[in-house]
Amino acid sequence: MKSNCSSPGETGEAGNPHSPRPKFLLHGRHLELGSELGRGSSWTCCSSTPQKSPLQTIGEEQTQNPYTELLVLKAHHDIVRFLVQLDDYRFASAGDDGIVIVWNAQTGEKLLELCGHTQKITAIITFTSLESCEEKNQLILTASADKTVIVWDSNTGRQVQRISCFQSTVKCLTVLQRLDVWLSGGNDLCVWNRKLDLLCKTSHLSDTGITALVEIPKNCVVAAVGKELIIFRLVAPTEGSLGWDILEVKRLLDHQDNILSLVNVNDLSFVTGSHVGELIVWDVLDWTMQAYERNFWDPSLQLDTQQEIRLCQKSNDISIHHFTCDEENVFAAVGRGLYVYNLQMKRVIACQKTAHDSNVLHIDKLPNRFF
């Protein structure tokens, strides 16, 4: 990452700087379908005193909105919390109204409305069709606070199957391609095959439940449960065993508060973020702590021209709600701001402390170093 402003003018696909590329932004109950028209600096940093501090604040002179709004997609009746890409032409949205809507990514046309849940949707993933389906197709799997999981055919909107055996809300879903299974996390961890057969499950973990899951090597997954990270190993059937099994391998107790975000960084590490602003980088093989950061609101690092005096810092102002990563950096949504943490230097190298008027709940990396 450069520490001074880069010049705009990078070309888009096929060398055309003005070729539109659809972008989707969550904005309350609406979706904003936009086209990236500018190619200015993205998270490049600016500062009036670059020699006095290693932290660079993103300058006000930077282009505030490099996107041109094309359409506002109105169909949901409550907050939209999830967007998933189905293919190059379609994406799906879901949220607190319990409805999944499939959209045309080019025109913004509503293609399908999937109604089946009676409460808010808490997780959504996509995966390929079940063996019983006539044609291979992209399926949508949704979990809800109504304690059900529904599999939908993304082409027809038909319910393929509904699972209603959960004792608690499923808060996260993930697919393990290598083992050809998918996992659901709530008050327990369940392993399912593509036919939606329950292969195995853990006993009750906690009332807090599993809030996030990521896959790591050696057939293991990391589960965020309150302040703890639990490493589970999945054991596939062999000639000497009757079925699948889940083994708890280790518990990591280094966070001081509830873990809100968990994501794989690369083949070597994963990263977690907590309610009180702790960022921890972990080794994926031995699960040791590689780096610890909590200087997201250190007054000595603030370089804004108009200093803001904060007599009382609210805890949710420093909560790390979400991560996205590249090979060099972790981009963190911290309170209302966005921070760039460099993995090699092991420190925050750039920030925009008030990127939004309220807490940033989701951040994603786009092409050409936009996020």
C-alpha positions as a printed NumPy array, in Angstrom:
array([[  0.   ,   0.   ,   0.   ],
       [  1.299,   3.47 ,  -0.898],
       [  1.492,   6.19 ,   1.726],
       [  0.737,   9.049,  -0.644],
       [ -2.085,   9.739,  -3.083],
       [ -1.965,   7.726,  -6.282],
       [ -3.042,   9.246,  -9.537],
       [ -6.401,   8.275, -11.033],
       [ -6.973,   6.965, -14.482],
       [ -6.515,   3.2  , -14.22 ],
       [ -8.45 ,   1.471, -16.939],
       [-11.214,  -1.026, -16.393],
       [-11.814,  -4.327, -18.127],
       [-10.753,  -4.526, -21.758],
       [ -8.843,  -1.259, -21.302],
       [-12.019,   0.834, -21.179],
       [-12.012,   3.203, -18.194],
       [-15.744,   3.811, -18.535],
       [-17.033,   0.276, -18.944],
       [-19.765,  -0.147, -16.29 ],
       [-19.424,  -2.905, -13.745],
       [-22.388,  -3.623, -11.502],
       [-21.893,  -3.022,  -7.781],
       [-24.354,  -3.742,  -5.019],
       [-24.525,  -1.785,  -1.778],
       [-26.632,  -2.57 ,   1.277],
       [-28.588,   0.509,   2.31 ],
       [-31.3  ,  -0.217,   4.891],
       [-34.288,  -1.812,   3.158],
       [-33.036,  -0.887,  -0.303],
       [-30.27 ,  -2.15 ,  -2.551],
       [-28.311,   0.322,  -4.637],
       [-27.253,  -1.076,  -8.006],
       [-24.382,   1.025,  -9.262],
       [-21.743,   1.17 , -11.961],
       [-18.087,   1.889, -11.323],
       [-17.306,   4.779, -13.676],
       [-14.277,   6.344, -12.026],
       [-10.868,   4.812, -11.531],
       [ -9.46 ,   7.156,  -8.914],
       [ -7.549,   6.196,  -5.823],
       [ -9.368,   3.725,  -3.641],
       [ -7.963,   3.309,  -0.118],
       [ -4.807,   5.266,  -0.883],
       [ -3.721,   7.452,   2.014],
       [ -3.156,  11.162,   2.422],
       [ -1.808,  13.174,   5.326],
       [ -0.511,  16.682,   5.919],
       [  2.272,  15.351,   8.185],
       [  3.379,  12.025,   6.684],
       [  6.763,  12.026,   8.431],
       [  5.475,  12.283,  11.99 ],
       [  3.441,   9.106,  12.294],
       [  3.338,   5.657,  10.708],
       [ -0.458,   5.866,  10.518],
       [ -1.947,   7.661,   7.518],
       [ -5.5  ,   8.981,   7.619],
       [ -7.484,   8.89 ,   4.419],
       [ -7.786,  12.483,   3.284],
       [-10.962,  14.462,   2.747],
       [ -9.822,  15.462,  -0.737],
       [-10.154,  11.884,  -1.898],
       [-13.119,  11.188,  -4.17 ],
       [-15.997,  10.456,  -1.822],
       [-18.111,   8.302,  -4.152],
       [-16.517,   6.751,  -7.252],
       [-19.812,   5.042,  -8.16 ],
       [-22.819,   6.356, -10.031],
       [-26.125,   5.109,  -8.693],
       [-28.17 ,   3.519, -11.467],
       [-31.093,   1.914,  -9.673],
       [-32.473,   1.598,  -6.154],
       [-33.958,  -1.877,  -5.812],
       [-37.   ,  -1.794,  -3.555],
       [-38.64 ,  -5.077,  -2.633],
       [-37.722,  -5.862,   0.966],
       [-39.878,  -4.766,   3.886],
       [-37.141,  -4.715,   6.507],
       [-33.366,  -4.422,   6.841],
       [-31.333,  -6.214,   4.159],
       [-28.349,  -7.982,   5.736],
       [-27.08 , -10.478,   3.149],
       [-26.048, -10.418,  -0.494],
       [-24.759, -13.529,  -2.28 ],
       [-23.678, -13.941,  -5.885],
       [-25.321, -16.831,  -7.745],
       [-23.551, -16.458, -11.094],
       [-22.359, -13.714, -13.423],
       [-25.918, -12.535, -14.023],
       [-27.783, -13.052, -10.734],
       [-27.48 , -12.312,  -7.049],
       [-29.758, -12.875,  -4.047],
       [-30.608, -10.653,  -1.095],
       [-32.072, -11.549,   2.302],
       [-32.696,  -9.983,   5.68 ],
       [-35.048,  -9.352,   8.56 ],
       [-38.281,  -9.73 ,   6.561],
       [-37.521, -13.449,   6.088],
       [-37.682, -13.175,   2.295],
       [-35.031, -14.089,  -0.279],
       [-35.127, -12.16 ,  -3.543],
       [-33.199, -13.161,  -6.66 ],
       [-32.214, -10.219,  -8.89 ],
       [-30.843,  -9.719, -12.374],
       [-27.386,  -8.237, -11.768],
       [-27.382,  -6.308, -15.045],
       [-30.844,  -4.732, -15.043],
       [-31.927,  -4.861, -11.397],
       [-35.063,  -6.802, -12.349],
       [-36.59 ,  -8.9  ,  -9.563],
       [-36.584, -12.466, -10.857],
       [-37.867, -14.49 ,  -7.906],
       [-39.241, -13.934,  -4.415],
       [-38.676, -16.878,  -2.082],
       [-41.125, -16.952,   0.813],
       [-41.023, -19.715,   3.403],
       [-39.452, -18.415,   6.592],
       [-41.619, -16.847,   9.291],
       [-38.823, -14.88 ,  10.994],
       [-35.645, -13.046,   9.997],
       [-32.946, -14.796,   7.975],
       [-29.739, -15.335,   9.949],
       [-27.449, -16.973,   7.351],
       [-27.346, -17.702,   3.63 ],
       [-24.953, -19.67 ,   1.384],
       [-24.996, -21.195,  -2.1  ],
       [-23.931, -24.658,  -3.24 ],
       [-24.427, -27.018,  -6.142],
       [-27.482, -29.197,  -6.597],
       [-28.363, -32.337,  -4.709],
       [-27.958, -35.69 ,  -6.415],
       [-31.735, -36.091,  -6.526],
       [-32.123, -33.024,  -8.753],
       [-32.511, -33.724, -12.455],
       [-30.109, -30.966, -13.504],
       [-27.1  , -29.576, -11.727],
       [-28.116, -26.194, -10.445],
       [-27.049, -23.503,  -8.034],
       [-29.025, -23.873,  -4.809],
       [-29.602, -21.325,  -2.062],
       [-29.532, -22.464,   1.541],
       [-31.033, -20.139,   4.175],
       [-31.253, -20.302,   7.958],
       [-33.76 , -18.346,  10.004],
       [-34.675, -17.373,  13.543],
       [-37.704, -19.645,  13.058],
       [-35.265, -22.546,  13.692],
       [-35.474, -23.91 ,  10.164],
       [-33.105, -24.243,   7.229],
       [-34.556, -24.205,   3.697],
       [-32.893, -25.262,   0.444],
       [-34.17 , -23.365,  -2.603],
       [-33.801, -23.954,  -6.34 ],
       [-32.373, -20.652,  -7.583],
       [-33.856, -21.119, -11.074],
       [-37.464, -21.782, -10.101],
       [-37.708, -20.524,  -6.511],
       [-39.023, -23.928,  -5.473],
       [-38.349, -25.242,  -1.978],
       [-36.192, -28.329,  -2.422],
       [-36.262, -29.297,   1.23 ],
       [-36.895, -27.867,   4.689],
       [-35.034, -28.928,   7.835],
       [-36.977, -28.3  ,  11.044],
       [-35.127, -30.399,  13.612],
       [-33.047, -27.596,  15.14 ],
       [-33.367, -26.798,  18.829],
       [-31.975, -23.27 ,  18.396],
       [-31.456, -20.643,  15.713],
       [-28.802, -21.495,  13.133],
       [-26.522, -18.443,  13.062],
       [-23.981, -19.501,  10.431],
       [-23.597, -21.865,   7.49 ],
       [-20.517, -22.968,   5.573],
       [-19.655, -25.48 ,   2.849],
       [-16.549, -27.685,   3.057],
       [-15.893, -28.485,  -0.596],
       [-13.005, -30.84 ,   0.111],
       [-15.14 , -33.107,   2.297],
       [-18.334, -32.534,   0.265],
       [-20.344, -31.583,   3.365],
       [-21.851, -28.431,   4.815],
       [-22.042, -27.246,   8.412],
       [-24.637, -25.407,  10.46 ],
       [-23.742, -23.586,  13.653],
       [-26.049, -22.636,  16.514],
       [-26.07 , -23.968,  20.043],
       [-24.39 , -27.006,  18.505],
       [-22.388, -27.821,  15.378],
       [-24.014, -30.099,  12.79 ],
       [-22.481, -31.791,   9.746],
       [-24.722, -32.523,   6.724],
       [-24.233, -34.117,   3.322],
       [-25.668, -32.777,   0.054],
       [-28.721, -34.996,   0.459],
       [-29.394, -33.067,   3.697],
       [-28.753, -36.12 ,   5.859],
       [-27.448, -35.262,   9.338],
       [-24.072, -37.012,   9.601],
       [-23.1  , -36.011,  13.133],
       [-23.398, -33.187,  15.669],
       [-21.827, -31.913,  18.861],
       [-23.534, -31.677,  22.212],
       [-24.913, -28.326,  23.39 ],
       [-22.014, -25.846,  23.32 ],
       [-23.455, -22.707,  24.914],
       [-26.531, -20.505,  24.966],
       [-24.543, -17.919,  23.012],
       [-24.121, -20.358,  20.166],
       [-21.693, -20.439,  17.262],
       [-21.708, -17.062,  15.521],
       [-19.07 , -17.713,  12.832],
       [-17.295, -20.651,  11.174],
       [-14.27 , -20.911,   8.889],
       [-12.462, -23.891,   7.415],
       [ -8.776, -24.445,   8.181],
       [ -6.364, -27.256,   7.174],
       [ -6.312, -30.829,   8.45 ],
       [-10.114, -31.209,   8.128],
       [-10.606, -28.671,  10.889],
       [-12.918, -25.696,  11.392],
       [-12.738, -22.728,  13.753],
       [-15.949, -21.777,  15.552],
       [-16.514, -18.482,  17.362],
       [-18.514, -19.089,  20.55 ],
       [-18.791, -16.01 ,  22.763],
       [-15.26 , -15.01 ,  23.805],
       [-13.822, -18.39 ,  22.776],
       [-12.536, -19.93 ,  19.584],
       [-13.085, -23.683,  19.419],
       [-11.103, -25.842,  16.99 ],
       [-13.058, -28.883,  15.763],
       [-11.719, -31.707,  13.619],
       [-14.107, -33.569,  11.307],
       [-13.434, -37.304,  11.055],
       [-14.725, -38.926,   7.867],
       [-15.828, -42.579,   7.817],
       [-13.177, -45.236,   7.217],
       [-13.287, -48.997,   6.982],
       [-12.923, -49.255,  10.722],
       [-15.503, -46.606,  11.658],
       [-19.252, -46.507,  11.221],
       [-19.767, -42.845,  10.447],
       [-18.695, -39.232,  10.775],
       [-17.492, -37.686,  14.009],
       [-16.625, -34.223,  15.375],
       [-13.732, -33.914,  17.803],
       [-13.054, -30.825,  19.883],
       [ -9.304, -30.241,  19.604],
       [ -8.572, -26.97 ,  21.374],
       [-10.078, -23.802,  22.871],
       [ -8.426, -20.411,  22.415],
       [ -9.263, -18.007,  25.26 ],
       [ -7.292, -14.888,  24.325],
       [-10.183, -12.525,  23.542],
       [-11.548, -10.37 ,  26.359],
       [-15.021,  -9.97 ,  24.858],
       [-17.394, -11.618,  22.386],
       [-15.957, -12.395,  18.957],
       [-17.954, -10.65 ,  16.235],
       [-15.87 , -11.41 ,  13.137],
       [-13.835, -14.355,  11.877],
       [-12.305, -14.801,   8.43 ],
       [ -9.522, -16.675,   6.649],
       [ -6.706, -14.377,   5.521],
       [ -4.644, -16.793,   3.416],
       [ -3.208, -20.312,   3.582],
       [ -1.184, -19.372,   6.663],
       [ -3.488, -17.445,   8.953],
       [ -6.98 , -16.427,   9.976],
       [ -8.086, -13.314,  11.863],
       [-10.688, -12.542,  14.536],
       [-12.195,  -9.323,  15.852],
       [-14.058,  -8.673,  19.112],
       [-16.656,  -6.328,  20.581],
       [-13.974,  -4.291,  22.383],
       [-11.828,  -3.793,  19.29 ],
       [ -9.297,  -6.613,  19.566],
       [ -7.834,  -7.86 ,  16.285],
       [ -5.913, -11.134,  16.568],
       [ -4.064, -12.903,  13.746],
       [ -3.755, -16.676,  14.215],
       [ -1.625, -19.386,  12.629],
       [ -3.883, -21.88 ,  10.812],
       [ -1.66 , -24.894,  11.537],
       [ -0.71 , -24.619,  15.21 ],
       [ -3.406, -22.041,  16.2  ],
       [ -0.938, -19.766,  17.972],
       [ -1.365, -16.003,  18.135],
       [  0.754, -14.253,  15.484],
       [ -0.244, -10.639,  16.147],
       [ -2.483,  -8.593,  18.432],
       [ -3.83 ,  -5.111,  17.702],
       [ -6.095,  -2.819,  19.687],
       [ -4.91 ,   0.68 ,  18.725],
       [ -7.913,   1.614,  16.616],
       [ -8.747,   4.69 ,  18.69 ],
       [ -5.397,   5.613,  20.207],
       [ -5.493,   9.453,  20.487],
       [ -1.776,   9.69 ,  19.713],
       [ -2.411,   8.223,  16.272],
       [ -5.15 ,  10.608,  15.178],
       [ -4.033,  12.95 ,  12.415],
       [ -7.29 ,  14.704,  11.561],
       [ -6.92 ,  18.457,  11.027],
       [ -9.873,  19.039,  13.328],
       [ -9.23 ,  16.936,  16.403],
       [-12.349,  15.461,  17.975],
       [-12.278,  15.33 ,  21.766],
       [-13.886,  12.148,  23.049],
       [-14.527,  12.229,  26.781],
       [-16.42 ,   8.958,  26.739],
       [-15.736,   6.304,  24.125],
       [-18.667,   3.963,  23.582],
       [-17.739,   0.303,  23.293],
       [-19.614,  -0.143,  20.018],
       [-17.472,   2.628,  18.478],
       [-14.53 ,   0.215,  18.516],
       [-16.376,  -3.063,  17.845],
       [-14.939,  -4.978,  14.878],
       [-18.013,  -6.11 ,  12.962],
       [-16.485,  -7.484,   9.783],
       [-13.266,  -8.198,   7.863],
       [-12.136,  -8.591,   4.312],
       [ -8.55 ,  -9.356,   3.269],
       [ -5.99 ,  -9.514,   0.525],
       [ -2.516, -11.051,   0.629],
       [ -1.012,  -8.022,   2.367],
       [ -3.723,  -6.383,   4.449],
       [ -6.779,  -6.927,   6.591],
       [ -9.538,  -4.366,   6.033],
       [-11.596,  -3.985,   9.201],
       [-14.999,  -2.393,   9.772],
       [-14.457,  -0.854,  13.222],
       [-17.378,   1.095,  14.638],
       [-18.269,   3.73 ,  12.052],
       [-14.836,   3.582,  10.459],
       [-12.623,   1.539,   8.155],
       [ -9.081,   0.493,   9.048],
       [ -6.254,  -1.116,   7.096],
       [ -4.04 ,  -3.506,   9.073],
       [ -0.83 ,  -4.621,   7.357],
       [  0.045,  -8.258,   8.037],
       [  3.788,  -7.916,   7.468],
       [  4.26 ,  -4.737,   9.551],
       [  1.697,  -5.95 ,  12.116],
       [  0.116,  -2.558,  12.615],
       [ -2.647,  -0.284,  11.371],
       [ -1.363,   1.706,   8.399],
       [ -4.462,   3.661,   7.32 ],
       [ -7.908,   4.575,   8.547],
       [-11.079,   6.513,   7.933],
       [-12.574,   6.847,  11.405],
       [-15.984,   8.132,  10.336],
       [-16.608,   6.455,   7.009],
       [-20.343,   6.112,   7.761],
       [-22.892,   7.818,   9.995],
       [-23.532,   4.587,  11.881],
       [-21.683,   1.333,  12.539],
       [-20.281,  -0.428,   9.472],
       [-21.631,  -3.977,   9.538],
       [-20.159,  -5.38 ,   6.319],
       [-17.11 ,  -4.711,   4.15 ],
       [-16.082,  -6.481,   0.957],
       [-13.131,  -6.232,  -1.397],
       [-13.813,  -5.215,  -5.009],
       [-11.491,  -5.293,  -8.045],
       [ -8.93 ,  -2.522,  -8.638],
       [ -8.28 ,  -2.074,  -4.896],
       [-11.718,  -0.74 ,  -4.064],
       [-13.646,  -1.979,  -1.032]])
